[in-house]
């Protein structure tokens, strides 16, 4: 089962990072970050408000660095 989850996760990363032109997307909006983490938008916003996820601001827009999301995943991995 873990192997299947790893394969699905890898394909999702490829999908979110790629745009068909070979450019990797590093900053994700809250919606994309929620999909990447498998969480709801409200959950990601709560994690941001609690200081659990650092953000990048541009004007009034909020982005999350995919490297920080990967770091969060690694830090919360069990077993």
Phi and psi restraints in degrees (range 20) as a CNS / XPLOR table:
assign (resid 1 and name C) (resid 2 and name N)
       (resid 2 and name CA) (resid 2 and name C) 1.0 -62.3 20.0 2
assign (resid 2 and name N) (resid 2 and name CA)
       (resid 2 and name C) (resid 3 and name N) 1.0 -36.6 20.0 2
assign (resid 2 and name C) (resid 3 and name N)
       (resid 3 and name CA) (resid 3 and name C) 1.0 -62.6 20.0 2
assign (resid 3 and name N) (resid 3 and name CA)
       (resid 3 and name C) (resid 4 and name N) 1.0 -42.4 20.0 2
assign (resid 3 and name C) (resid 4 and name N)
       (resid 4 and name CA) (resid 4 and name C) 1.0 -63.1 20.0 2
assign (resid 4 and name N) (resid 4 and name CA)
       (resid 4 and name C) (resid 5 and name N) 1.0 -44.1 20.0 2
assign (resid 4 and name C) (resid 5 and name N)
       (resid 5 and name CA) (resid 5 and name C) 1.0 -62.4 20.0 2
assign (resid 5 and name N) (resid 5 and name CA)
       (resid 5 and name C) (resid 6 and name N) 1.0 -39.7 20.0 2
assign (resid 5 and name C) (resid 6 and name N)
       (resid 6 and name CA) (resid 6 and name C) 1.0 -64.3 20.0 2
assign (resid 6 and name N) (resid 6 and name CA)
       (resid 6 and name C) (resid 7 and name N) 1.0 -40.8 20.0 2
assign (resid 6 and name C) (resid 7 and name N)
       (resid 7 and name CA) (resid 7 and name C) 1.0 -66.9 20.0 2
assign (resid 7 and name N) (resid 7 and name CA)
       (resid 7 and name C) (resid 8 and name N) 1.0 -42.5 20.0 2
assign (resid 7 and name C) (resid 8 and name N)
       (resid 8 and name CA) (resid 8 and name C) 1.0 -63.1 20.0 2
assign (resid 8 and name N) (resid 8 and name CA)
       (resid 8 and name C) (resid 9 and name N) 1.0 -43.6 20.0 2
assign (resid 8 and name C) (resid 9 and name N)
       (resid 9 and name CA) (resid 9 and name C) 1.0 -60.9 20.0 2
assign (resid 9 and name N) (resid 9 and name CA)
       (resid 9 and name C) (resid 10 and name N) 1.0 -44.4 20.0 2
assign (resid 9 and name C) (resid 10 and name N)
       (resid 10 and name CA) (resid 10 and name C) 1.0 -62.3 20.0 2
assign (resid 10 and name N) (resid 10 and name CA)
       (resid 10 and name C) (resid 11 and name N) 1.0 -40.9 20.0 2
assign (resid 10 and name C) (resid 11 and name N)
       (resid 11 and name CA) (resid 11 and name C) 1.0 -67.5 20.0 2
assign (resid 11 and name N) (resid 11 and name CA)
       (resid 11 and name C) (resid 12 and name N) 1.0 -37.1 20.0 2
assign (resid 11 and name C) (resid 12 and name N)
       (resid 12 and name CA) (resid 12 and name C) 1.0 -64.8 20.0 2
assign (resid 12 and name N) (resid 12 and name CA)
       (resid 12 and name C) (resid 13 and name N) 1.0 -42.1 20.0 2
assign (resid 12 and name C) (resid 13 and name N)
       (resid 13 and name CA) (resid 13 and name C) 1.0 -59.8 20.0 2
assign (resid 13 and name N) (resid 13 and name CA)
       (resid 13 and name C) (resid 14 and name N) 1.0 -46.2 20.0 2
assign (resid 13 and name C) (resid 14 and name N)
       (resid 14 and name CA) (resid 14 and name C) 1.0 -59.3 20.0 2
assign (resid 14 and name N) (resid 14 and name CA)
       (resid 14 and name C) (resid 15 and name N) 1.0 -43.2 20.0 2
assign (resid 14 and name C) (resid 15 and name N)
       (resid 15 and name CA) (resid 15 and name C) 1.0 -64.8 20.0 2
assign (resid 15 and name N) (resid 15 and name CA)
       (resid 15 and name C) (resid 16 and name N) 1.0 -45.4 20.0 2
assign (resid 15 and name C) (resid 16 and name N)
       (resid 16 and name CA) (resid 16 and name C) 1.0 -72.3 20.0 2
assign (resid 16 and name N) (resid 16 and name CA)
       (resid 16 and name C) (resid 17 and name N) 1.0 -32.8 20.0 2
assign (resid 16 and name C) (resid 17 and name N)
       (resid 17 and name CA) (resid 17 and name C) 1.0 -80.5 20.0 2
assign (resid 17 and name N) (resid 17 and name CA)
       (resid 17 and name C) (resid 18 and name N) 1.0 -32.9 20.0 2
assign (resid 17 and name C) (resid 18 and name N)
       (resid 18 and name CA) (resid 18 and name C) 1.0 -91.5 20.0 2
assign (resid 18 and name N) (resid 18 and name CA)
       (resid 18 and name C) (resid 19 and name N) 1.0 148.9 20.0 2
assign (resid 18 and name C) (resid 19 and name N)
       (resid 19 and name CA) (resid 19 and name C) 1.0 -123.1 20.0 2
assign (resid 19 and name N) (resid 19 and name CA)
       (resid 19 and name C) (resid 20 and name N) 1.0 13.5 20.0 2
assign (resid 19 and name C) (resid 20 and name N)
       (resid 20 and name CA) (resid 20 and name C) 1.0 86.9 20.0 2
assign (resid 20 and name N) (resid 20 and name CA)
       (resid 20 and name C) (resid 21 and name N) 1.0 -8.2 20.0 2
assign (resid 20 and name C) (resid 21 and name N)
       (resid 21 and name CA) (resid 21 and name C) 1.0 -114.7 20.0 2
assign (resid 21 and name N) (resid 21 and name CA)
       (resid 21 and name C) (resid 22 and name N) 1.0 8.8 20.0 2
assign (resid 21 and name C) (resid 22 and name N)
       (resid 22 and name CA) (resid 22 and name C) 1.0 83.1 20.0 2
assign (resid 22 and name N) (resid 22 and name CA)
       (resid 22 and name C) (resid 23 and name N) 1.0 10.7 20.0 2
assign (resid 22 and name C) (resid 23 and name N)
       (resid 23 and name CA) (resid 23 and name C) 1.0 -98.5 20.0 2
assign (resid 23 and name N) (resid 23 and name CA)
       (resid 23 and name C) (resid 24 and name N) 1.0 127.2 20.0 2
assign (resid 23 and name C) (resid 24 and name N)
       (resid 24 and name CA) (resid 24 and name C) 1.0 -87.2 20.0 2
assign (resid 24 and name N) (resid 24 and name CA)
       (resid 24 and name C) (resid 25 and name N) 1.0 133.8 20.0 2
assign (resid 24 and name C) (resid 25 and name N)
       (resid 25 and name CA) (resid 25 and name C) 1.0 -86.9 20.0 2
assign (resid 25 and name N) (resid 25 and name CA)
       (resid 25 and name C) (resid 26 and name N) 1.0 117.4 20.0 2
assign (resid 25 and name C) (resid 26 and name N)
       (resid 26 and name CA) (resid 26 and name C) 1.0 -93.2 20.0 2
assign (resid 26 and name N) (resid 26 and name CA)
       (resid 26 and name C) (resid 27 and name N) 1.0 -37.6 20.0 2
assign (resid 26 and name C) (resid 27 and name N)
       (resid 27 and name CA) (resid 27 and name C) 1.0 -100.8 20.0 2
assign (resid 27 and name N) (resid 27 and name CA)
       (resid 27 and name C) (resid 28 and name N) 1.0 131.7 20.0 2
assign (resid 27 and name C) (resid 28 and name N)
       (resid 28 and name CA) (resid 28 and name C) 1.0 -117.3 20.0 2
assign (resid 28 and name N) (resid 28 and name CA)
       (resid 28 and name C) (resid 29 and name N) 1.0 145.1 20.0 2
assign (resid 28 and name C) (resid 29 and name N)
       (resid 29 and name CA) (resid 29 and name C) 1.0 -76.5 20.0 2
assign (resid 29 and name N) (resid 29 and name CA)
       (resid 29 and name C) (resid 30 and name N) 1.0 175.2 20.0 2
assign (resid 29 and name C) (resid 30 and name N)
       (resid 30 and name CA) (resid 30 and name C) 1.0 -60.7 20.0 2
assign (resid 30 and name N) (resid 30 and name CA)
       (resid 30 and name C) (resid 31 and name N) 1.0 -40.7 20.0 2
assign (resid 30 and name C) (resid 31 and name N)
       (resid 31 and name CA) (resid 31 and name C) 1.0 -61.1 20.0 2
assign (resid 31 and name N) (resid 31 and name CA)
       (resid 31 and name C) (resid 32 and name N) 1.0 -47.9 20.0 2
assign (resid 31 and name C) (resid 32 and name N)
       (resid 32 and name CA) (resid 32 and name C) 1.0 -67.5 20.0 2
assign (resid 32 and name N) (resid 32 and name CA)
       (resid 32 and name C) (resid 33 and name N) 1.0 -37.5 20.0 2
assign (resid 32 and name C) (resid 33 and name N)
       (resid 33 and name CA) (resid 33 and name C) 1.0 -64.2 20.0 2
assign (resid 33 and name N) (resid 33 and name CA)
       (resid 33 and name C) (resid 34 and name N) 1.0 -39.6 20.0 2
assign (resid 33 and name C) (resid 34 and name N)
       (resid 34 and name CA) (resid 34 and name C) 1.0 -63.0 20.0 2
assign (resid 34 and name N) (resid 34 and name CA)
       (resid 34 and name C) (resid 35 and name N) 1.0 -44.0 20.0 2
assign (resid 34 and name C) (resid 35 and name N)
       (resid 35 and name CA) (resid 35 and name C) 1.0 -62.9 20.0 2
assign (resid 35 and name N) (resid 35 and name CA)
       (resid 35 and name C) (resid 36 and name N) 1.0 -41.5 20.0 2
assign (resid 35 and name C) (resid 36 and name N)
       (resid 36 and name CA) (resid 36 and name C) 1.0 -60.9 20.0 2
assign (resid 36 and name N) (resid 36 and name CA)
       (resid 36 and name C) (resid 37 and name N) 1.0 -40.5 20.0 2
assign (resid 36 and name C) (resid 37 and name N)
       (resid 37 and name CA) (resid 37 and name C) 1.0 -87.0 20.0 2
assign (resid 37 and name N) (resid 37 and name CA)
       (resid 37 and name C) (resid 38 and name N) 1.0 -11.9 20.0 2
assign (resid 37 and name C) (resid 38 and name N)
       (resid 38 and name CA) (resid 38 and name C) 1.0 73.5 20.0 2
assign (resid 38 and name N) (resid 38 and name CA)
       (resid 38 and name C) (resid 39 and name N) 1.0 31.4 20.0 2
assign (resid 38 and name C) (resid 39 and name N)
       (resid 39 and name CA) (resid 39 and name C) 1.0 -120.7 20.0 2
assign (resid 39 and name N) (resid 39 and name CA)
       (resid 39 and name C) (resid 40 and name N) 1.0 171.6 20.0 2
assign (resid 39 and name C) (resid 40 and name N)
       (resid 40 and name CA) (resid 40 and name C) 1.0 -83.4 20.0 2
assign (resid 40 and name N) (resid 40 and name CA)
       (resid 40 and name C) (resid 41 and name N) 1.0 162.5 20.0 2
assign (resid 40 and name C) (resid 41 and name N)
       (resid 41 and name CA) (resid 41 and name C) 1.0 -60.8 20.0 2
assign (resid 41 and name N) (resid 41 and name CA)
       (resid 41 and name C) (resid 42 and name N) 1.0 -41.4 20.0 2
assign (resid 41 and name C) (resid 42 and name N)
       (resid 42 and name CA) (resid 42 and name C) 1.0 -61.8 20.0 2
assign (resid 42 and name N) (resid 42 and name CA)
       (resid 42 and name C) (resid 43 and name N) 1.0 -39.4 20.0 2
assign (resid 42 and name C) (resid 43 and name N)
       (resid 43 and name CA) (resid 43 and name C) 1.0 -64.0 20.0 2
assign (resid 43 and name N) (resid 43 and name CA)
       (resid 43 and name C) (resid 44 and name N) 1.0 -43.3 20.0 2
assign (resid 43 and name C) (resid 44 and name N)
       (resid 44 and name CA) (resid 44 and name C) 1.0 -65.7 20.0 2
assign (resid 44 and name N) (resid 44 and name CA)
       (resid 44 and name C) (resid 45 and name N) 1.0 -42.0 20.0 2
assign (resid 44 and name C) (resid 45 and name N)
       (resid 45 and name CA) (resid 45 and name C) 1.0 -61.3 20.0 2
assign (resid 45 and name N) (resid 45 and name CA)
       (resid 45 and name C) (resid 46 and name N) 1.0 -38.4 20.0 2
assign (resid 45 and name C) (resid 46 and name N)
       (resid 46 and name CA) (resid 46 and name C) 1.0 -65.0 20.0 2
assign (resid 46 and name N) (resid 46 and name CA)
       (resid 46 and name C) (resid 47 and name N) 1.0 -42.7 20.0 2
assign (resid 46 and name C) (resid 47 and name N)
       (resid 47 and name CA) (resid 47 and name C) 1.0 -62.4 20.0 2
assign (resid 47 and name N) (resid 47 and name CA)
       (resid 47 and name C) (resid 48 and name N) 1.0 -36.9 20.0 2
assign (resid 47 and name C) (resid 48 and name N)
       (resid 48 and name CA) (resid 48 and name C) 1.0 -67.3 20.0 2
assign (resid 48 and name N) (resid 48 and name CA)
       (resid 48 and name C) (resid 49 and name N) 1.0 -47.7 20.0 2
assign (resid 48 and name C) (resid 49 and name N)
       (resid 49 and name CA) (resid 49 and name C) 1.0 -61.8 20.0 2
assign (resid 49 and name N) (resid 49 and name CA)
       (resid 49 and name C) (resid 50 and name N) 1.0 -34.1 20.0 2
assign (resid 49 and name C) (resid 50 and name N)
       (resid 50 and name CA) (resid 50 and name C) 1.0 -80.3 20.0 2
assign (resid 50 and name N) (resid 50 and name CA)
       (resid 50 and name C) (resid 51 and name N) 1.0 -4.0 20.0 2
assign (resid 50 and name C) (resid 51 and name N)
       (resid 51 and name CA) (resid 51 and name C) 1.0 83.0 20.0 2
assign (resid 51 and name N) (resid 51 and name CA)
       (resid 51 and name C) (resid 52 and name N) 1.0 9.9 20.0 2
assign (resid 51 and name C) (resid 52 and name N)
       (resid 52 and name CA) (resid 52 and name C) 1.0 -77.0 20.0 2
assign (resid 52 and name N) (resid 52 and name CA)
       (resid 52 and name C) (resid 53 and name N) 1.0 -22.8 20.0 2
assign (resid 52 and name C) (resid 53 and name N)
       (resid 53 and name CA) (resid 53 and name C) 1.0 -129.9 20.0 2
assign (resid 53 and name N) (resid 53 and name CA)
       (resid 53 and name C) (resid 54 and name N) 1.0 122.2 20.0 2
assign (resid 53 and name C) (resid 54 and name N)
       (resid 54 and name CA) (resid 54 and name C) 1.0 -74.2 20.0 2
assign (resid 54 and name N) (resid 54 and name CA)
       (resid 54 and name C) (resid 55 and name N) 1.0 150.4 20.0 2
assign (resid 54 and name C) (resid 55 and name N)
       (resid 55 and name CA) (resid 55 and name C) 1.0 -121.5 20.0 2
assign (resid 55 and name N) (resid 55 and name CA)
       (resid 55 and name C) (resid 56 and name N) 1.0 164.4 20.0 2
assign (resid 55 and name C) (resid 56 and name N)
       (resid 56 and name CA) (resid 56 and name C) 1.0 -119.0 20.0 2
assign (resid 56 and name N) (resid 56 and name CA)
       (resid 56 and name C) (resid 57 and name N) 1.0 124.4 20.0 2
assign (resid 56 and name C) (resid 57 and name N)
       (resid 57 and name CA) (resid 57 and name C) 1.0 -102.7 20.0 2
assign (resid 57 and name N) (resid 57 and name CA)
       (resid 57 and name C) (resid 58 and name N) 1.0 138.8 20.0 2
assign (resid 57 and name C) (resid 58 and name N)
       (resid 58 and name CA) (resid 58 and name C) 1.0 -136.1 20.0 2
assign (resid 58 and name N) (resid 58 and name CA)
       (resid 58 and name C) (resid 59 and name N) 1.0 109.8 20.0 2
assign (resid 58 and name C) (resid 59 and name N)
       (resid 59 and name CA) (resid 59 and name C) 1.0 57.5 20.0 2
assign (resid 59 and name N) (resid 59 and name CA)
       (resid 59 and name C) (resid 60 and name N) 1.0 -120.6 20.0 2
assign (resid 59 and name C) (resid 60 and name N)
       (resid 60 and name CA) (resid 60 and name C) 1.0 -102.5 20.0 2
assign (resid 60 and name N) (resid 60 and name CA)
       (resid 60 and name C) (resid 61 and name N) 1.0 5.5 20.0 2
assign (resid 60 and name C) (resid 61 and name N)
       (resid 61 and name CA) (resid 61 and name C) 1.0 -91.6 20.0 2
assign (resid 61 and name N) (resid 61 and name CA)
       (resid 61 and name C) (resid 62 and name N) 1.0 148.6 20.0 2
assign (resid 61 and name C) (resid 62 and name N)
       (resid 62 and name CA) (resid 62 and name C) 1.0 -117.1 20.0 2
assign (resid 62 and name N) (resid 62 and name CA)
       (resid 62 and name C) (resid 63 and name N) 1.0 131.7 20.0 2
assign (resid 62 and name C) (resid 63 and name N)
       (resid 63 and name CA) (resid 63 and name C) 1.0 -127.5 20.0 2
assign (resid 63 and name N) (resid 63 and name CA)
       (resid 63 and name C) (resid 64 and name N) 1.0 157.1 20.0 2
assign (resid 63 and name C) (resid 64 and name N)
       (resid 64 and name CA) (resid 64 and name C) 1.0 -121.6 20.0 2
assign (resid 64 and name N) (resid 64 and name CA)
       (resid 64 and name C) (resid 65 and name N) 1.0 134.1 20.0 2
assign (resid 64 and name C) (resid 65 and name N)
       (resid 65 and name CA) (resid 65 and name C) 1.0 -76.6 20.0 2
assign (resid 65 and name N) (resid 65 and name CA)
       (resid 65 and name C) (resid 66 and name N) 1.0 126.3 20.0 2
assign (resid 65 and name C) (resid 66 and name N)
       (resid 66 and name CA) (resid 66 and name C) 1.0 -60.4 20.0 2
assign (resid 66 and name N) (resid 66 and name CA)
       (resid 66 and name C) (resid 67 and name N) 1.0 -28.4 20.0 2
assign (resid 66 and name C) (resid 67 and name N)
       (resid 67 and name CA) (resid 67 and name C) 1.0 -66.7 20.0 2
assign (resid 67 and name N) (resid 67 and name CA)
       (resid 67 and name C) (resid 68 and name N) 1.0 -37.3 20.0 2
assign (resid 67 and name C) (resid 68 and name N)
       (resid 68 and name CA) (resid 68 and name C) 1.0 -69.2 20.0 2
assign (resid 68 and name N) (resid 68 and name CA)
       (resid 68 and name C) (resid 69 and name N) 1.0 -35.0 20.0 2
assign (resid 68 and name C) (resid 69 and name N)
       (resid 69 and name CA) (resid 69 and name C) 1.0 -65.6 20.0 2
assign (resid 69 and name N) (resid 69 and name CA)
       (resid 69 and name C) (resid 70 and name N) 1.0 -42.7 20.0 2
assign (resid 69 and name C) (resid 70 and name N)
       (resid 70 and name CA) (resid 70 and name C) 1.0 -62.1 20.0 2
assign (resid 70 and name N) (resid 70 and name CA)
       (resid 70 and name C) (resid 71 and name N) 1.0 -39.5 20.0 2
assign (resid 70 and name C) (resid 71 and name N)
       (resid 71 and name CA) (resid 71 and name C) 1.0 -63.3 20.0 2
assign (resid 71 and name N) (resid 71 and name CA)
       (resid 71 and name C) (resid 72 and name N) 1.0 -43.4 20.0 2
assign (resid 71 and name C) (resid 72 and name N)
       (resid 72 and name CA) (resid 72 and name C) 1.0 -60.5 20.0 2
assign (resid 72 and name N) (resid 72 and name CA)
       (resid 72 and name C) (resid 73 and name N) 1.0 -43.5 20.0 2
assign (resid 72 and name C) (resid 73 and name N)
       (resid 73 and name CA) (resid 73 and name C) 1.0 -59.8 20.0 2
assign (resid 73 and name N) (resid 73 and name CA)
       (resid 73 and name C) (resid 74 and name N) 1.0 -47.9 20.0 2
assign (resid 73 and name C) (resid 74 and name N)
       (resid 74 and name CA) (resid 74 and name C) 1.0 -62.4 20.0 2
assign (resid 74 and name N) (resid 74 and name CA)
       (resid 74 and name C) (resid 75 and name N) 1.0 -39.3 20.0 2
assign (resid 74 and name C) (resid 75 and name N)
       (resid 75 and name CA) (resid 75 and name C) 1.0 -70.2 20.0 2
assign (resid 75 and name N) (resid 75 and name CA)
       (resid 75 and name C) (resid 76 and name N) 1.0 -23.7 20.0 2
assign (resid 75 and name C) (resid 76 and name N)
       (resid 76 and name CA) (resid 76 and name C) 1.0 -105.3 20.0 2
assign (resid 76 and name N) (resid 76 and name CA)
       (resid 76 and name C) (resid 77 and name N) 1.0 8.6 20.0 2
assign (resid 76 and name C) (resid 77 and name N)
       (resid 77 and name CA) (resid 77 and name C) 1.0 -73.3 20.0 2
assign (resid 77 and name N) (resid 77 and name CA)
       (resid 77 and name C) (resid 78 and name N) 1.0 138.1 20.0 2
assign (resid 77 and name C) (resid 78 and name N)
       (resid 78 and name CA) (resid 78 and name C) 1.0 -119.2 20.0 2
assign (resid 78 and name N) (resid 78 and name CA)
       (resid 78 and name C) (resid 79 and name N) 1.0 149.5 20.0 2
